[in-house]
């Protein structure tokens, strides 16, 4: 059974940084792309970024230049480095493996002064 577990969220001031982690178990991690999504209260879930098995990365326009997605196949972990955070980045962040339609439980990020 594939499991994804996110961590690293918290409260940060505008302009600050956080690094989220997504540990994946139960799959051949290196073969699959990992996507990151977020969902703010009262809003639909929004796609944020993807890192492919070949480590190609793509970002939503709203985070481009501020967020960096990466992966460490040896640790079966994907990371989302978030810099220059804004209040509108406040949301619960999820990682997703489409090939198995697996989701983590999410980690809360709150950007406030």
C-alpha positions in Angstrom: 0.0 0.0 0.0 1.4 3.4 -1.0 1.6 6.0 1.7 2.6 9.6 1.4 3.4 11.6 4.6 3.9 15.4 4.5 5.7 17.4 7.1 7.4 20.8 7.6 4.5 23.1 7.7 4.0 25.8 10.3 3.5 29.5 11.0 5.9 31.9 9.2 6.0 35.7 8.7 5.6 37.2 5.2 8.9 37.0 3.3 9.9 33.9 5.3 10.7 30.4 4.1 9.6 26.9 4.8 10.7 23.5 3.5 8.1 20.8 3.2 8.8 17.1 2.9 6.8 14.2 1.4 8.0 10.8 2.4 6.7 8.0 0.1 6.6 4.3 1.1 5.2 1.2 -0.7 6.1 2.1 -4.2 9.1 2.3 -6.6 9.5 6.0 -5.9 12.1 6.7 -8.5 9.8 5.7 -11.3 7.0 8.2 -10.7 6.3 11.9 -10.8 5.3 13.6 -7.6 3.0 16.6 -7.6 2.3 19.2 -4.9 -1.1 20.8 -4.4 -2.6 23.2 -1.9 -6.0 24.0 -0.6 -7.0 27.2 1.2 -10.2 27.4 3.3 -13.2 27.8 1.1 -11.2 27.3 -2.1 -10.7 24.4 -4.5 -7.5 22.4 -4.4 -4.8 24.1 -6.5 -1.9 22.5 -8.3 1.4 23.9 -7.2 4.3 22.0 -8.8 5.6 18.7 -10.2 8.9 16.9 -10.2 9.1 14.1 -12.8 11.1 10.9 -12.5 13.8 12.6 -14.6 13.8 15.5 -12.2 12.1 17.9 -14.6 10.2 20.6 -12.7 7.2 22.7 -13.5 5.4 25.3 -11.4 2.1 27.2 -11.2 2.5 30.8 -12.2 1.6 31.9 -8.7 4.7 30.3 -7.2 7.2 30.4 -10.0 10.5 31.9 -8.9 9.6 31.5 -5.2 9.1 27.7 -4.8 11.5 24.9 -5.7 10.4 21.3 -5.9 13.0 18.5 -5.8 13.4 14.8 -5.0 15.8 12.4 -3.3 15.2 8.9 -4.7 17.5 7.3 -2.1 15.3 8.8 0.7 12.0 8.3 -1.3 11.3 11.9 -0.4 10.1 14.9 -2.3 10.7 18.4 -1.1 9.0 21.8 -1.6 11.2 24.7 -0.7 9.1 27.8 -0.3 10.7 31.2 -0.2 9.4 34.8 -0.2 6.2 33.5 1.3 3.0 35.6 1.1 -0.2 35.6 3.1 -2.0 34.2 0.0 0.3 31.1 0.2 -1.6 30.1 3.4 -3.1 26.7 2.7 -2.9 23.0 3.5 -0.2 21.5 1.3 -0.5 17.9 -0.1 1.8 15.7 -2.2 0.2 13.4 -4.8 1.4 10.4 -6.8 -1.0 10.2 -9.8 0.0 6.7 -11.0 -1.5 5.2 -7.8 -3.9 8.2 -7.1 -2.3 8.4 -3.6 -2.4 11.5 -1.4 -0.9 12.4 1.9 -2.8 13.9 4.8 -1.4 17.4 4.2 0.6 19.9 6.2 -0.7 23.3 7.2 1.2 26.4 6.1 0.2 29.7 7.6 1.8 33.0 6.5 1.0 35.8 8.8 2.7 38.6 10.8 
